[in-house]
């Protein structure tokens, strides 16, 4: 196989990432035989602009990257431009090389909606989002597009409607039938960790989503299931956003 196009994922720690295996499977299914997908770990973004320029001009050109924790927001000032959706969300999870430079896009919101729609019910009119990073921003954008009221639960103040973890009580949780865990807490290898919420506030009508997909059943989801709630991990979102990123990387406009 002659590799002419290189893709990959950029983040701080990528040992948990399933993206390389996912794209290897997709390349085989799609009959793509001129592309590769790699991990690019960076402890910070110093020198990234020059690295991107150099890699885009190499004989085996770096064509597109997925962006993950903790760079979905921090990378934006280093890009030539971002799409309308990415600007509205305030985070990117995919970038690609163009003749004008590297531009950013967000397929997390699209991937989340595709994963969520089959299990969403009329009871999910109000949602709690745990976290305030790039993934949380994409989830907020997606839920608001459906007319769902969104409240963030965070450790520090943010510009969006939010409350602190210490003020979240069981009574309030009962009124928010959709909870989306958007932090990396509980990701392999720290898979015994979980965010603490008032579990007694969960009911059988609750849907608890954890965007972590490795492990498949996080400690957070196990707790939620034992309290009677329905649960969903982030694997279907991972697949949907990756496929959307591939489409965007290969679009001519």
Steps between C-alpha positions, in 0.01 A plus 500: 500500500636842401412757766429838344274653765551495873237562764512471876397612843670776700478511878699500821456134594373252244563151638124460555397610151315258274514738203796334320330158513168655400644667192698188406170310494326776306782527244466127434120520472513806275774363276738783593851374430704819478451638852627442853388614845745568786520624857672836559557562870615847606552624854412853381432693180831687483630494143184341364445755221841433345456124546165507320645700209794262464288186521248631245781551246666161545486239218265293715290800594325529834150580376273498802502458876250426771556722804436370849556589865623754598545688172149535350482865604866591538584417138255748347731808511768299316275428200448709188124477536213292643160411360182678607394207718838475672495872571149476645601210723837647597688174449640286218554126487616480139743707293614471139766645275386732221682722252443791739617315811348277768133548582288353779157343523283330761341161432450416870158665504390308189635174642332556834161570340521192280576285805239664723193523276403128514480505881365852556144533634261780586611468864842638408398864479763616748864386512794522734843514336785404730806699394583811298770394250486459123283188507256666740474799265412273207240314707345829613476618137341171394243491781403864457440433129229258615344755734624323814576720800863460602668557837871439548637359825854626551769554759550866404281779359440513122309733267222247437215408735670287763504377856772357724526130584452578868163666434359218286249310713274199445189714467648703215643191332152344488389785274787447253434166335804521270853514643808512276843439654743697282824482700783244459446374856481120495700453181740204484726441687332701779179304450394483866461880519161667459330832559273496802140609460199445731420150370179483703356760262518262202187323375410243233414793272856634509746455214863527606758547226875475562709616203784276621508180294808330646407317718169411339318509835648776715467513876266797448268297275508203738387726784225649285377158387489371857280799584254393229591743222551414133860545388701557184875535444684709242584228246217574257585871514865419432407308187253760374732797550790312337292424191386863485863613529600272212227650283613853587870424446421377151251768401615723214358816656 
